[in-house]
Amino acid sequence: MTEQSPVLSKVTQQACDYASVKVIDALIRRSGYGNREIDRLCDGTITYGRIRDIRNGLEAPVRLPEFLLICEVGYIVLDSSMGV
């Protein structure tokens, strides 16, 4: 399943991209931090705007280094029981 992003027509979103939006949003919610706190904890590596775009499924899909950094600063341990 592919679909054009409503915001950025150059980006073709796959089903896994939509799933990653839901997963990353759930992980951030579980951490208890908001977008600004994640930005601050990442020392600006991932900006507030980029975090907002990732959580809303806008612009480019989340990249693996971004995903791992968000997990690291949110003290989120990935394991097989999470289905991630």
Backbone torsions as a table, in degrees:
resi	resn	phi	psi	omega
1	MET	NA	119.0	175.7
2	THR	-123.3	152.7	-177.5
3	GLU	-154.1	143.9	177.8
4	GLN	-75.4	138.0	175.1
5	SER	-66.6	134.4	-179.3
6	PRO	-66.8	-22.6	-176.4
7	VAL	-94.1	-44.7	-174.8
8	LEU	-122.5	101.1	-172.6
9	SER	-68.0	-16.7	179.3
10	LYS	-75.7	-18.6	-176.4
11	VAL	-96.0	122.1	174.9
12	THR	-98.2	121.0	-177.6
13	GLN	-93.2	136.1	177.4
14	GLN	-99.4	167.7	178.4
15	ALA	-57.9	-37.7	-179.7
16	CYS	-66.4	-27.9	177.0
17	ASP	-67.7	-41.0	177.5
18	TYR	-66.2	-38.1	178.0
19	ALA	-65.6	-39.8	-179.4
20	SER	-64.5	-33.1	176.5
21	VAL	-60.7	-46.1	-179.2
22	LYS	-66.3	-41.6	-178.5
23	VAL	-66.5	-48.5	-176.7
24	ILE	-65.5	-37.4	177.4
25	ASP	-63.8	-43.4	178.7
26	ALA	-64.0	-40.1	179.3
27	LEU	-64.9	-41.8	179.4
28	ILE	-66.5	-41.8	177.4
29	ARG	-60.7	-42.1	-179.7
30	ARG	-63.1	-33.9	-179.3
31	SER	-68.7	-23.7	-178.8
32	GLY	86.4	-0.9	179.8
33	TYR	-95.3	153.5	172.6
34	GLY	-96.5	-179.8	-178.8
35	ASN	-59.8	-42.5	-179.0
36	ARG	-65.9	-39.1	178.6
37	GLU	-66.0	-40.8	177.8
38	ILE	-62.6	-43.9	177.0
39	ASP	-56.3	-48.6	-178.7
40	ARG	-63.9	-42.6	179.9
41	LEU	-67.6	-26.8	178.0
42	CYS	-84.5	1.8	-177.1
43	ASP	53.6	36.1	177.2
44	GLY	80.1	0.4	177.6
45	THR	-60.7	-41.3	172.3
46	ILE	-117.5	116.5	-175.2
47	THR	-77.1	163.8	176.6
48	TYR	-54.5	-46.0	-179.0
49	GLY	-62.0	-40.4	179.1
50	ARG	-67.5	-41.0	178.1
51	ILE	-62.1	-44.4	177.5
52	ARG	-59.4	-44.7	179.7
53	ASP	-63.3	-41.1	178.6
54	ILE	-61.3	-47.2	-177.1
55	ARG	-68.0	-25.9	-179.9
56	ASN	-98.5	-0.1	179.2
57	GLY	72.0	27.8	-179.9
58	LEU	-100.5	161.1	179.2
59	GLU	57.7	-144.8	-176.6
60	ALA	-78.9	149.9	177.1
61	PRO	-62.2	160.8	179.0
62	VAL	-60.3	138.8	177.2
63	ARG	-93.9	154.4	-178.0
64	LEU	-55.9	-46.6	178.7
65	PRO	-60.4	-35.5	177.1
66	GLU	-66.0	-45.4	179.5
67	PHE	-58.4	-48.2	-177.9
68	LEU	-66.4	-38.0	178.8
69	LEU	-66.7	-41.3	177.0
70	ILE	-61.6	-40.9	176.9
71	CYS	-63.5	-41.8	-178.6
72	GLU	-64.0	-48.5	-177.0
73	VAL	-73.9	-21.8	177.7
74	GLY	-90.7	6.7	-178.7
75	TYR	54.8	41.8	-178.3
76	ILE	-101.8	122.6	178.3
77	VAL	-98.3	121.6	179.1
78	LEU	-86.4	129.6	173.3
79	ASP	-145.5	171.9	-174.5
80	SER	-67.2	-22.2	-179.6
81	SER	-70.6	-17.9	178.8
82	MET	-82.5	-13.2	-176.9
83	GLY	75.8	20.3	-179.3
84	VAL	-107.2	NA	NA
